Amino acid sequence: MTPRRRFLSASLLAAACAAPTAWAQSRGQYRTLQWEDLLPEGWNPQAALAGIDASRVPEGSPQEQELQRKMRKIWDSAPVRAELAGERVRLAGYVVPLEYSTGAIRDFLLVPYFGACIHSPPPPANQIVMVTMQRAVRIRTMDACWVAGVLGAQQSNTDWGVSGYSLSGHQVDEYRGPRKP
C-alpha cells in the first residue's frame, strides 16, 4: 500500500470509530474525535510535491530515495490543531507499545491503521498520538482500542515514528464495533 493510500485509508477508517462505548456514554465527559479531526483545515502534504509524478520514478533509484526523504520530512513536520490542546477526548486506533513492564504498558503510540509504524512507514505526525497512561494497562501490539484522556499538541520523536499529539491517558477500552478502527 502506498503512503498516500495509507493516509486515505486512515481517513476512511475513522468513520468506523464513531460508535461510543458504554463507559464513555455513561460518563459523557470525553469528546469523540476521528482521525480526520486531527488534521488542520487545508493541510495538503502533497502540495510540496506538486509536479512530481511518483509513478515515473524508478523503484529503488536514488530519485525514489530522495522523494521518500522529502516526503518523510513533510510528514514528520505535519502541523497539528493546537486549539485541541487541553480537551478531554477519546480516539479509537491501534496500539504501538514503546515499552513493556510485566505485561502491562504505560507509554504507546496510537495510530489510525493496522500495521502503521511496524509493518509500514509511519503516518504523518498529525496522525500519531503519543499516549502516556496514568496507570499501566494490559494491551498488546496492534490491539484496537479506545483511549480517553487530555490531548496535547506537542511533538515526540520515537523509534517508531514522530507523533504530533500527546495524550495523558485516563482510560483504555477494547474497541467493539462494526469494524475495527
N, C-alpha and C positions, 0 to 999 in steps of 0.2 A: 504494500500500500504506500503510495507516495505521501510526502508530508502534507501536501495540500488536501488530499483525500482524507488523511487522518484528522486534520483540522476541521474539515467539513463534517466528517463523521461525528466528531465530538459535539459539534453544534446540534446535529440532528438527534444524537442520542440524549442530549439534555432534555428533550421533550418528554422522555420516558421518566424523568425524575420528578415529576410534579405531584405524584400521589403521596400525601403526608402519612407518616407512621403514627401509631396510636399514642406514643409518648409525646410527640410534638403536637398532635391535635389536642390532647388533654392540657398541655401547658400553654399552647398558643403564644409562646414568647419568642419564637425564632422566625425570622423572615426566610422563606424558602427561596433560594437562588437557583438558577440554572446556569450552566457554564457560560452561556452567551451573555448573561448579565455581568460577567466579569470583564467583558470587552468594552473598551471606551468606544463611544459612538464615532463612527467614521474611520476607525483604525483600519488601515489596509496594509498588511505586511508585504503584499506583493507590489506595492507602488514603487519601492526601491529597485525592483527587478523588472520594471516596465521595459518592454522592447527586447527582452531576452527570451528566446524560445528554447526552454529547457529540453524539449523533445529532440532538438537538433544537436545537443551537447553529447558527445560520445561518452558512454558509460565507462567509468574508471579513468577517464582522461584528466589531465591537470586542470582543464577548464571546468570539469564537473566538480573536482575537489575545491576549486576556488569559489564556484557558485554555492556549494554546500557551506563553506566557511562564511560567506556573505549572508546566506540565509540564517545560519545559526546565530550570527551576531545580531541580526534583526530580531529574531525570536527571543534571544536571551535578554534583550533590552526592551521587550514589548511593554508598552505603557499599561498602567492599571487605572482603575477608577478610585482615586484617593477618597472620594466622598463616601465610599462604602466603609472606610476605616471606622472602627468603633461600633459597627452594627452587630446585633445578635442575629446570626444567620445559621441556616442549615443547608448543606450541599451534599448531593449524592455523587459518589465516584469510586475509584479503585485505589487500594492501598499499596504504596511502595514503602516498605519499612526502611528506616535509616539506622536502626539499632535493634537489638534483641536483648531482653533481660528475663531469664527464666520463663520463656514462652509468652511473655507479655511485652508490649511496646508502649512508649510514650511519644516518640517522635517518628513521624512518617510524612510522606508526600501523598496528597490526594490528587488523582489525575482523572481526566474525563473519559478515557477509553482503555479497555483491557490491553495490557502489554506496553503501555506508554512508559518510557524510561528504562524498561528492562529488555523487551524484545524489539523495540523500535526506538528511533531517536526521540528525545523529549519534545513535548509540545511547546508552544510559546510560553514564556514566563507568566503571562497573564492567564494561563490555563493550567497552572500548577500551584497548589496551595500547600505550604509547609505547615503541618499540624503538630502542635505540642499539647498533649493531653494533660489535664490536671493529675490524673492517675493513670497508671499503666493499664492497658486493655488487651484482651486476648483476641487479636485479629491476625490474619496471615497475609502474605504477599498476594496481591490481586483480589482480595476479598472485596465484594461490592458492599458498600455501606453508606449510611447517612452519618454525617458528622455535624454536630451543632456546637457553636461557641461564638466568640467575639472575633470578628475579622479585622485583620491589619493589612496595610498596604506597604509592606517592606520586602525588599528582595533578599533572598538567601541563595547562596551557592552551595550545592551538594554534589556528591559524586554521581548522582542520578539525574541531575538537571538543575536549572535555575528557576526558582519559584518567585513570582511577583507578589504573591499574597502570603500572609501568615494567618493562622487561626489558633487562638487559645481555646483548645477543645474542652467542652463540658460533657458531651455525651456522644457515644458511638452506638449506632443501632444497625443491625443487619438490614440490608436492602431487601425489601419484599415488594414486589410489584409485578406488572405485566411483563416487563423486560428488565434486564439489568441496565444500570445507568449508561 
